Amino acid sequence: MKFYLDFEATRFSNRIISIGCVAENGKTFYTLVKPGKKKKVDKFITELTGITNEMIQGAPSIESVLPRFLEFVGDHVVVAHNAKFDTGFIKAACNKLGLSYTFTAVDTLSLSQQLMPQLNRYKLDIVAKAL
């Protein structure tokens, strides 16, 4: 089974502020994540994601979210556009918390660049429209 991943992070401190994942069978995992006591979501990230500082105030910490996310994914394949970016943050958080990062990620950005060289840009909406 494949899982489709997306997450958002703060711009300067690179702290995860949301994790979303949908499995092929329709099961979902989504949560906002509080990035830390003094970490804030800046205006650029709010405009990009719609996530505000007020929204993350009552959110759980990455310490409580990440083990649940890893259990949700298990040993299944994760698919993401620009997967190296997304999984890089997850790997770093796993390392910091002493958790094992074991899932395999497939990057649709790399695939689209290889399979669709005629495109000038490879943003997800552009690739989706071309398909």
N, C-alpha and C positions, 0 to 999 in steps of 0.2 A: 504494500500500500504506500502511496506517496502522500506527503504532507506539504502544503503550500504555505510558505512563511513570509511574513512581513513584520517589521518592527520599526520603531522610531527612537531616536536618541537626541539628547541635547547637543547643541552645536559645539560648544567650547570644551565642556568637560567630558563629552562623549559618554554620557550615562544613559542607559536604556530607560525610556519613558513609556513604552508600550510594546507588547508582544502579541501578535496575532498569528494564528495558524489554523488552517482548515484541512481536514483529512479527506481523502477521496470518498469515504463513506458518509461524509457530511458532518461528522463530529467537529466541534470547534473549540479552540482555546483562545481566549482574549482577555487581557487585563492591562490596565494602566499600571505603571510602576513609579513609585516615588524615588527620584534619583539621589536623594540624600538631603540632609538637613538644610544646607545652605545652597544647594544646586537649584538653579532656576531655568525655566524654559524661556528663551528670549523671543522677541517679537518675530524674527525670521522663521523660527521653528513653529511658532503658533500659526503663522500665516500659511506655512507649508503643510502642516499636519492637522490643524484645528485643535490641537491639544494646548490647554492653558495651564498656568500655575495653579489656578483654583481647582482644576480637574484632578491634578495629581496629589493634592494635599492629603487626602484620605486614602490614597492608594497604598497597596502593600509594598514592602521593600523587595529588592532583587533577591535577597537572601531567602525570602519565603516563596517567591514566584519561580525562580529558576529550577529548583528541584521538581516542582509540579509540572513545569514545561517539559523538562527532560523525560519525566515519566510518561507524559502525554505522547511524545514523539517515539520513545522507545528506540528500537533499532531500525526504524523505517527510514526511507529516503526522504530528504527535505528538498523541495524545489523552490528556488527564489530567483528573482531578477536582480542581478548583481549580488549573488550569494556570498562572495568573499567578503563584501562589506558587512552584510547582516551577520553572517556566522563569525566574523572576526570579533564582533562585540560579545557574542555569546561565548566564544572560546575564552576571551579575556576574563569575562565574569566567572566562568567555570574555574579557570586557573586561580583566580583570586579567592574563590570560595572552596577550593579543594574538591571540586566535582569533576567527574569524568565526562569528557565530550567525546561521544562515540558515533554519532550519526553521520551518514554520508549526505553531502549536499550536491545538488545538480544546479548549475548556473544557467538560467535561460538567457542572460546577457551574452555570455560566451557562445552559447549555441546559436543565438540569432546573428552574432557577428560572423560566425563560421558559415552558416547556412544561407544568410541573406546579405551578401556583400554589396548588393545594389542599394541598400539603404544608406543614407548619409548619417543618420543618427539612430541610436538604439534605445531610446527611452521606451519604457514598457508600453505606453499608449501608442507609440508609433509602430512598434513591432506587432502589437495586437491588431491594429488597423490593417497592416500589410498582410496579416494572416487571414 
